[in-house]
Amino acid sequence: MQILPYIGLLLVLLFCKIPIAICTGITTVAYILFEYNLPLDYIAMTAFQSLDQFTLLAIPLFIMAGQFMSSGGIARHLLNLADRIAGAFPGGIALATVLGCLFVADLTGSGPATVAAIGTITIPAMIERGYDAGFACAVAACAGILGVIIPPSNPMIVYAVSSDASIGQLFLAGFIPGLLLAACLMIPIYFISKKRGYRGVKMQIPLRKAIWDAKWALLVPVIILGGIYGGIFTPTESAAVACLYSCFVGLFVYKDFTWKDLPFIISRTLLLIGAIMPIIAFATVFGQVITLDGVPTALARTVSENISSYWEVLLLISGLLLFVGCFMEALAGIVLLTPLLLPMVTQYGMDPVHFGLMLIVNLAIGLVTPPLGINLFVAQSIGKVRISEVITSIIPLIICLLVGLALITFIPDVTMLLPSIFYHD
């Protein structure tokens, strides 16, 4: 295949720590110039067309909504509720971190944003209560991956655009895997905390009051997801509703920011959007070049000729995705790998929605594995510890996440149960 030397070039550029958007752009330009002699206008047109989609508008809107929520007290009230529920158990604040990320995940749609929203509060609190700093950072980093699994999720939107899968089905499919992975984290956290003597602290606030204080925050997923599945608005329109609601709550209910703070919140949102959109654009162009070279068809044929077992195919793909997740940002991995792998798994009868969750969970684990591990570095910067201390503490948590990944991969009902019951396209 002509594309192989250029995939090698892409890997070399990635190992040189060049930003992923630039890596894919350089690789695509080289391939087009030397192999197909297409005009460079092709890159500009394809990149523009990849972003000129109504569905993708949900990504900047959900990012902005997440910024409003993290600035407007919503995340703090949800964390207080989580601490009231789990705080009295051994490792209570660590368990509350996972629950807090679970609650906040449906507000941010991003792993690093979830770590930042909850970790900035809980990591210093854990260290203050005598927790090992590396363990505190490891808990927040791992819990942060729930941000890309619990809907609404930016990677789910990108996958839906790349695969023509239903966003509504993907959102429904994310609930049970998200809860499963949260449980896979809370079990080892509980036993590690019990062994190390990390005692819980029971909050004096009654549960009813904690729920009442968080009522405006708890309404967010009800409005967003209830509106989508009730047919009131589309997933993209729900992102706009989330923006308006979170801005209103932050300004007039919790009053944690004022009109003067809006330019700063918007500029922070624009910086995040400016980092994400070029990745999607150039990765889409590269994906089209791969398809043009017939790589997906050739790969599917090679696998079907050499591997007869569906389970072996799933193991092979999971291993590849876990490896890729160590070096590549999740959104870029989705855009690049979906056209490559989806035709192969559908040939074995795998549902595109099930594959989408498998793909996203695999790449999400990459958020906490070196050398990329964005969640690791966000948590480490909050805890001000060496990255080696975080990596040492994170190993048992990653093992439990891999158990959850195996259940999601090999038991389709974990993913497909809710879409099969509730979703009607």
Secondary structure by P-SEA (a helix, b strand, c coil): ccaaaaaaaaaaaaaacccaaaaaaaaaaaaaaccccccaaaaaaaaaaaacccccaaaaaaaaaaaaaaacaaaaaaaaaaaaacccccaaaaaaaaaaaaaaccccccaaaaaaacccccaaaaaaacccaaaaaaaaaaaacccccccccaaaaaaaaaccccaaaaaaaaaaaaaaaaaaaaaaaaaaaaaacbbbbbbcccaaaaaaaacccccccccaaaaaaaccccaaaaaaaaaaaaaaaaccccccccccaaaaaaaaaaaaaaacaaaaaaaaaaaaaaaaaaaaaaaaaaaaaccccaaaaaaaaaaaaaaaaacccaaaaaaacccccaaaaaaacccaaaaaaaaaaaaaaaaaccccaaaaaaaaaaacccaaaaaaaaaaaaaaaaaaaaaaacccccccccccccccc
